[in-house]
């Protein structure tokens, strides 16, 4: 079975929607990962969890930096 390439901008956007859906409650990275895996957006593996963490950290950094 061929692996489909992860489209990180779409994953980050979906993660943002998930987090926004919990407002005003806080959500953990693990909760976001479980939701993305349940939706079939990402495979549920430790390496993918680490990649998601890195991608969301980058996205937070971009959002916090002035343009």
C-alpha positions as a LaTeX table, in Angstrom:
\begin{tabular}{lrrr}
\hline
Residue & $x$ (\AA) & $y$ (\AA) & $z$ (\AA) \\
\hline
Unk1 & 0.00 & 0.00 & 0.00 \\
Unk2 & 1.44 & 3.35 & $-1.02$ \\
Unk3 & 1.67 & 5.99 & 1.67 \\
Unk4 & 0.03 & 9.29 & 0.91 \\
Unk5 & 2.13 & 12.37 & 1.54 \\
Unk6 & 1.02 & 14.39 & 4.56 \\
Unk7 & $-0.18$ & 17.87 & 3.63 \\
Unk8 & 0.93 & 19.67 & 6.78 \\
Unk9 & $-0.76$ & 23.03 & 6.10 \\
Unk10 & $-4.10$ & 21.18 & 5.92 \\
Unk11 & $-3.31$ & 19.15 & 9.05 \\
Unk12 & $-2.36$ & 22.32 & 10.95 \\
Unk13 & $-5.58$ & 24.01 & 9.84 \\
Unk14 & $-7.67$ & 21.02 & 10.94 \\
Unk15 & $-5.82$ & 20.98 & 14.27 \\
Unk16 & $-6.64$ & 24.68 & 14.68 \\
Unk17 & $-10.32$ & 23.91 & 14.05 \\
Unk18 & $-10.24$ & 21.13 & 16.65 \\
Unk19 & $-8.65$ & 23.41 & 19.24 \\
Unk20 & $-11.12$ & 26.20 & 18.47 \\
Unk21 & $-13.96$ & 23.71 & 18.89 \\
Unk22 & $-12.95$ & 23.10 & 22.50 \\
Unk23 & $-12.95$ & 26.82 & 23.40 \\
Unk24 & $-13.04$ & 28.08 & 26.07 \\
Unk25 & $-11.63$ & 24.78 & 27.36 \\
Unk26 & $-7.99$ & 23.89 & 26.82 \\
Unk27 & $-6.97$ & 20.92 & 24.71 \\
Unk28 & $-3.80$ & 18.82 & 24.78 \\
Unk29 & $-1.63$ & 17.77 & 21.89 \\
Unk30 & $-2.62$ & 14.17 & 22.66 \\
Unk31 & $-6.32$ & 15.03 & 22.31 \\
Unk32 & $-5.67$ & 16.70 & 18.96 \\
Unk33 & $-3.64$ & 13.70 & 17.80 \\
Unk34 & $-6.41$ & 11.28 & 18.75 \\
Unk35 & $-8.99$ & 13.36 & 16.89 \\
Unk36 & $-6.82$ & 13.59 & 13.77 \\
Unk37 & $-6.12$ & 9.86 & 13.87 \\
Unk38 & $-9.82$ & 9.04 & 14.37 \\
Unk39 & $-10.68$ & 11.20 & 11.35 \\
Unk40 & $-8.03$ & 9.44 & 9.26 \\
Unk41 & $-6.02$ & 12.62 & 8.79 \\
Unk42 & $-2.86$ & 11.14 & 10.35 \\
Unk43 & $-1.77$ & 7.62 & 11.20 \\
Unk44 & $-1.64$ & 6.97 & 14.94 \\
Unk45 & 2.07 & 6.29 & 15.42 \\
Unk46 & 4.71 & 7.71 & 17.79 \\
Unk47 & 6.74 & 9.23 & 14.92 \\
Unk48 & 3.64 & 10.97 & 13.57 \\
Unk49 & 2.87 & 12.31 & 17.07 \\
Unk50 & 6.36 & 13.85 & 17.18 \\
Unk51 & 5.92 & 15.32 & 13.68 \\
Unk52 & 2.57 & 16.80 & 14.67 \\
Unk53 & 4.16 & 18.33 & 17.76 \\
Unk54 & 6.92 & 19.91 & 15.66 \\
Unk55 & 4.51 & 21.19 & 13.00 \\
Unk56 & 2.15 & 22.75 & 15.54 \\
Unk57 & 5.08 & 24.35 & 17.39 \\
Unk58 & 6.19 & 25.92 & 14.10 \\
Unk59 & 2.66 & 27.13 & 13.42 \\
Unk60 & 2.44 & 28.70 & 16.88 \\
Unk61 & 5.76 & 30.43 & 16.26 \\
Unk62 & 4.56 & 31.82 & 12.95 \\
Unk63 & 1.31 & 33.01 & 14.53 \\
Unk64 & 3.15 & 34.75 & 17.37 \\
Unk65 & 5.74 & 36.54 & 15.23 \\
Unk66 & 4.89 & 40.03 & 13.98 \\
Unk67 & 4.51 & 40.43 & 10.23 \\
\hline
\end{tabular}
